[in-house]
Amino acid sequence: MWQAEYVASRLASFGFESVLVPLVSGGDTDMRPIDGTRQVGVFTKRIQQALVDDEADVAVHSLKDLPTAHDPRFHLAAVPERETVLDTLVTLDGRTLSELPAGAKVGTGSTRRMAQLKALRGDLDIQPIRGNVQTRLSKLRSGEFDAIVLAEAGVVRLEMHDLPRSSLSLVDMLPAPGQGALGIEVRSEDHAAVSAVGRLNDRSASFCVTVERTVLAELHGGCLAPIAAHAITEPTNEGAMRLSITARVMSADGQTCLHETANCKITPSDSLDRAKDLGRQIAEKLKTAGAEALIQASRPA
Ligand SMILES: NCc1[nH]cc(CCC(=O)O)c1CC(=O)O
């Protein structure tokens, strides 16, 4: 709801009126452990269906939740300026990861977070947790978990400034492709919506998430594989920018971690194809280092 309200207010600033269509996704309600037998897109399918059914004209997603497979019915019309990409450790008293006692029960359903946590603190008891941010927090408050890992973006957006937490660094916890970014889809043939929503696009954010998502797509990682990717842009001369990406593929137990970096120059006339090329390039490096075997081994039986 925060995300949809944000998009509505940005659209309003460009003179476009909108009406919110609240929806509940499977990702909000399905509390069964993630086991790979269900379809991808649990948070996004319901919202895309609203586009198909003409229930809504604009679909607002957390980009991290949006599957990378291309669907010709939809067009990703904008990736607005990104919120923080970091993950954060939420506890009842704000202690850091290194301050957690041995055997502390930490909740995360993400194999990416699990692998990196295990690499840092092999003594923790890491257990699956599901649901939206509020559901996960209620499981921390009830004592079911000693700590949970959340994307800091969600915490910041919901203005939970008093939530005891400690940010995990990019070195300790490389984020998921697209983390902290919104992805706004419209129906491909809805040219009015493409152009209106396109006003919300941030060029830097769209290049960063495109290279990150290309890594995921090239490795056929889906949302369950222990794959992390984070890209940044830095301005260079003559309006150009340098696009740099760091990516990791890990074993589920965190014992093996492949880590690669790559970068390229983006000129004002370059299209997102440049970012896709860079994504394919770093994916190749990871494959050469043995990424496919690690991803295969992490698949649920
Ligand atoms: N998988 C659920 C989900 N999708 C996006 C976010 C956070 C917001 C974001 O990354 O933009 C979250 C919750 C979390 O990972 O803590």
The ligand as an SDF file (V2000), in Angstrom:
LIG
                    3D

 16 16  0  0  0  0  0  0  0  0999 V2000
   10.0930  -10.7700   -0.3680 N   0  0  0  0  0  0  0  0  0  0  0  0
    9.2770   -9.7810    0.2600 C   0  0  0  0  0  0  0  0  0  0  0  0
    9.8360   -8.4230    0.0550 C   0  0  0  0  0  0  0  0  0  0  0  0
    9.8670   -7.8570   -1.1580 N   0  0  0  0  0  0  0  0  0  0  0  0
   10.4590   -6.6110   -1.0410 C   0  0  0  0  0  0  0  0  0  0  0  0
   10.7730   -6.4310    0.2780 C   0  0  0  0  0  0  0  0  0  0  0  0
   11.4090   -5.2530    0.8620 C   0  0  0  0  0  0  0  0  0  0  0  0
   11.3810   -3.9940    0.0480 C   0  0  0  0  0  0  0  0  0  0  0  0
   12.3430   -3.9630   -1.1080 C   0  0  0  0  0  0  0  0  0  0  0  0
   13.3240   -4.7010   -1.1800 O   0  0  0  0  0  0  0  0  0  0  0  0
   12.0850   -3.1340   -1.9980 O   0  0  0  0  0  0  0  0  0  0  0  0
   10.3810   -7.5670    0.9830 C   0  0  0  0  0  0  0  0  0  0  0  0
   10.5260   -7.8110    2.4140 C   0  0  0  0  0  0  0  0  0  0  0  0
   11.9420   -8.1180    2.8160 C   0  0  0  0  0  0  0  0  0  0  0  0
   12.7270   -8.6840    2.0350 O   0  0  0  0  0  0  0  0  0  0  0  0
   12.2900   -7.8170    3.9580 O   0  0  0  0  0  0  0  0  0  0  0  0
  1  2  1  0
  2  3  1  0
  3  4  1  0
  3 12  2  0
  4  5  1  0
  5  6  2  0
  6  7  1  0
  6 12  1  0
  7  8  1  0
  8  9  1  0
  9 10  2  0
  9 11  1  0
 12 13  1  0
 13 14  1  0
 14 15  2  0
 14 16  1  0
M  END
$$$$
